[in-house]
C-alpha cells in the first residue's frame, strides 16, 4: 500500500503528458481590410476540426478559407459569424487557414479559433503488472479527464458568449448615449427658438420721432 501514492503521482503525470492533442487555440485582432493566415503541419488521414467565432466588431462576421497541403480549397465561407468544419487530411503537409475582413471598411474585429488535428492519445496503456491492480484507478482517471475536457470546453464557449454579449451591451450603451445627447441638443435648440419667437410677439417697437 505504501507504493501506491508514489506510483499514482507518476501515473497521473504520464496521463497529463499523453492527454495533449495537437492543436492551436487563439484569439486575435483582425483589422478592417485585413487578411490573416495560419499554418499547421498535419499527417495524412488525420482528422482536422476547425472551429471559429467572431467575438467583437461590425456585424460579427468574417470570411474563412481552409486549404489542403496540395493547395486545394476544402472549406470556404463568406461573412460567417461562427462555424465548425471537420475534414480528414488527404496527404501529409502544411494546412493553411485564413480569416479575411477585407469586405469591411471600418469595423475592427476580434476572432477566436480552435484548430485540432488528431484525437487524444489513449490514457490507458499497458503498464505491466500494475494494469490489473489499478483498473479502478485508471477508470477514475479517465472519467476525471473526460469531465475536465467538458469543463474546459464549456468555459471557453461561456467566455466567448460573455465577451460577445459585453461587446454588444457596450455598443448599445454608446448608441443610447449618443441618442440622448442628440435629443438634448435638439430640445435645447427648440427651447431657444421658442423663447426668441415669444419675445418677438411681446416686443413693442418704439415710434420714431416725427420731424417738425
C-alpha positions as CSV (number, residue, x, y, z in Angstrom):
1,X,0.0,0.0,0.0
2,X,2.9,2.3,0.6
3,X,3.9,2.2,-3.1
4,X,0.6,3.3,-4.4
5,X,0.8,7.0,-3.7
6,X,4.2,7.4,-5.5
7,X,3.1,5.3,-8.4
8,X,-0.2,7.3,-8.5
9,X,1.8,10.5,-8.9
10,X,3.9,9.1,-11.7
11,X,0.7,7.7,-13.4
12,X,-1.1,11.0,-13.3
13,X,2.0,12.7,-14.7
14,X,2.0,10.3,-17.6
15,X,-1.7,10.9,-18.2
16,X,-1.2,14.6,-18.4
17,X,1.7,14.2,-20.9
18,X,-0.4,11.8,-23.0
19,X,-3.5,13.9,-22.9
20,X,-2.2,16.7,-25.1
21,X,-3.8,16.9,-28.5
22,X,-2.0,18.5,-31.4
23,X,-3.9,21.7,-31.8
24,X,-4.0,25.5,-31.7
25,X,-6.4,27.8,-29.8
26,X,-6.1,31.5,-30.3
27,X,-8.0,34.8,-30.1
28,X,-6.6,37.6,-32.3
29,X,-7.4,41.0,-33.6
30,X,-8.4,41.3,-37.3
31,X,-8.3,44.9,-38.5
32,X,-10.5,46.3,-41.3
33,X,-9.4,45.5,-44.9
34,X,-7.1,42.8,-43.4
35,X,-6.4,39.1,-44.1
36,X,-4.8,36.8,-41.5
37,X,-3.5,33.3,-42.3
38,X,-2.2,30.5,-40.1
39,X,-0.3,27.3,-41.0
40,X,-0.1,23.9,-39.3
41,X,1.7,20.7,-40.1
42,X,-0.6,17.7,-40.4
43,X,-0.2,14.0,-41.2
44,X,-2.2,12.0,-43.8
45,X,-5.5,10.6,-42.7
46,X,-5.6,12.8,-39.6
47,X,-9.0,14.3,-38.7
48,X,-8.9,18.1,-38.6
49,X,-11.5,20.2,-36.7
50,X,-11.6,23.9,-37.3
51,X,-14.0,26.0,-35.1
52,X,-14.1,29.7,-35.2
53,X,-16.3,32.6,-33.9
54,X,-16.3,36.4,-34.3
55,X,-16.3,37.8,-30.8
56,X,-16.5,41.6,-31.4
57,X,-16.7,44.0,-34.2
58,X,-19.1,45.1,-37.0
59,X,-21.8,42.5,-37.8
60,X,-19.8,39.8,-36.2
61,X,-18.9,38.2,-39.5
62,X,-15.8,37.1,-41.3
63,X,-14.6,35.2,-44.4
64,X,-12.9,31.9,-43.7
65,X,-10.9,29.6,-46.1
66,X,-9.1,26.3,-45.4
67,X,-6.6,24.8,-47.9
68,X,-5.2,21.3,-48.0
69,X,-1.4,20.7,-48.3
70,X,-1.9,20.5,-52.0
71,X,-3.3,24.0,-52.1
72,X,-6.9,22.9,-52.9
73,X,-9.7,24.8,-51.1
74,X,-11.6,22.4,-48.9
75,X,-13.6,24.9,-47.0
76,X,-14.7,28.4,-47.9
77,X,-17.4,30.6,-46.3
78,X,-18.2,34.2,-46.6
79,X,-19.4,36.5,-43.8
80,X,-20.0,33.8,-41.2
81,X,-20.4,34.6,-37.5
82,X,-19.3,31.2,-36.4
83,X,-18.9,27.7,-37.8
84,X,-17.3,24.3,-37.2
85,X,-15.7,22.3,-40.0
86,X,-14.4,18.7,-39.9
87,X,-12.1,17.2,-42.6
88,X,-9.6,14.4,-43.0
89,X,-6.3,15.3,-44.5
90,X,-5.6,13.6,-47.8
91,X,-1.8,14.0,-47.6
92,X,1.0,15.0,-45.3
93,X,2.0,18.6,-45.4
94,X,1.1,22.1,-44.3
95,X,-2.5,23.2,-43.9
96,X,-3.4,26.8,-44.4
97,X,-6.4,28.5,-43.0
98,X,-7.2,32.2,-43.3
99,X,-9.6,34.7,-42.0
100,X,-10.5,37.8,-44.0
101,X,-12.1,41.1,-43.1
102,X,-11.3,42.7,-46.4
103,X,-15.0,43.4,-47.1
104,X,-15.2,45.7,-44.1
105,X,-14.0,49.3,-44.3
106,X,-14.3,50.5,-40.7
107,X,-15.1,47.5,-38.5
108,X,-12.2,46.1,-36.4
109,X,-12.9,42.6,-35.2
110,X,-11.8,40.0,-32.7
111,X,-11.8,36.4,-33.9
112,X,-11.4,33.2,-31.9
113,X,-10.5,29.9,-33.5
114,X,-9.7,26.4,-32.3
115,X,-7.7,24.1,-34.7
116,X,-7.4,20.5,-33.6
117,X,-5.5,17.8,-35.6
118,X,-6.0,14.2,-34.5
119,X,-7.6,12.7,-31.4
120,X,-6.4,12.4,-27.9
121,X,-3.9,9.5,-27.2
122,X,-5.5,6.7,-25.2
123,X,-5.0,7.4,-21.5
124,X,-4.9,3.8,-20.5
125,X,-1.9,1.8,-21.8
126,X,-0.3,-1.4,-20.9
127,X,1.7,-0.7,-17.7
128,X,2.7,-4.3,-16.9
129,X,1.9,-5.9,-13.6
130,X,0.1,-2.8,-12.3
131,X,-2.6,-2.9,-15.1
132,X,-4.9,-5.3,-13.2
133,X,-4.3,-3.9,-9.8
134,X,-5.1,-0.3,-10.8
135,X,-8.1,-0.9,-13.0
136,X,-10.4,1.2,-10.8
137,X,-7.8,3.9,-10.5
138,X,-7.4,4.1,-14.3
139,X,-11.1,4.2,-14.8
140,X,-11.4,7.1,-12.3
141,X,-8.6,8.9,-14.1
142,X,-10.3,8.6,-17.5
143,X,-13.6,9.8,-16.0
144,X,-11.9,12.8,-14.4
145,X,-10.1,13.5,-17.7
146,X,-13.2,13.5,-19.8
147,X,-15.1,15.7,-17.2
148,X,-12.2,18.2,-17.2
149,X,-12.3,18.4,-21.0
150,X,-16.0,19.0,-20.9
151,X,-15.5,21.7,-18.3
152,X,-12.7,23.4,-20.3
153,X,-14.9,23.4,-23.4
154,X,-17.8,24.8,-21.6
155,X,-15.7,27.6,-20.0
156,X,-14.2,28.5,-23.4
157,X,-17.6,28.9,-25.0
158,X,-19.0,30.7,-22.0
159,X,-16.2,33.2,-22.1
160,X,-16.8,33.8,-25.8
161,X,-20.5,34.3,-25.2
162,X,-19.8,36.7,-22.3
163,X,-17.3,38.7,-24.4
164,X,-19.7,38.9,-27.3
165,X,-22.6,39.9,-25.0
166,X,-20.4,42.6,-23.3
167,X,-19.4,44.0,-26.7
168,X,-23.0,44.3,-27.8
169,X,-24.0,45.9,-24.5
170,X,-21.2,48.4,-24.7
171,X,-22.2,49.2,-28.3
172,X,-25.8,49.6,-27.3
173,X,-24.9,51.8,-24.4
174,X,-22.8,54.1,-26.7
175,X,-25.7,54.4,-29.1
176,X,-28.1,55.2,-26.3
177,X,-25.7,57.9,-25.0
178,X,-25.4,59.4,-28.5
179,X,-29.1,59.4,-29.0
180,X,-29.7,61.0,-25.6
181,X,-27.1,63.7,-26.4
182,X,-28.8,64.3,-29.8
183,X,-32.2,64.7,-28.1
184,X,-30.7,67.1,-25.5
185,X,-29.2,69.3,-28.2
186,X,-32.5,69.2,-30.2
187,X,-34.6,70.1,-27.2
188,X,-32.1,72.9,-26.4
189,X,-32.4,74.3,-29.9
190,X,-36.2,74.1,-29.9
191,X,-36.3,75.8,-26.5
192,X,-34.1,78.7,-27.6
193,X,-36.2,79.1,-30.8
194,X,-39.4,79.2,-28.8
195,X,-38.0,81.9,-26.5
196,X,-36.9,84.0,-29.4
197,X,-40.3,83.6,-31.1
198,X,-42.2,84.5,-27.9
199,X,-40.1,87.6,-27.3
200,X,-40.8,88.8,-30.8
201,X,-44.6,88.6,-30.0
202,X,-44.3,90.8,-27.0
203,X,-41.7,93.3,-28.1
204,X,-43.1,96.8,-28.9
205,X,-41.3,98.8,-31.4
206,X,-40.8,102.4,-30.3
207,X,-42.4,105.0,-32.7
208,X,-40.0,107.2,-34.5
209,X,-40.0,110.9,-33.6
210,X,-41.6,112.9,-36.4
211,X,-40.0,115.9,-38.0
212,X,-41.1,119.4,-37.0
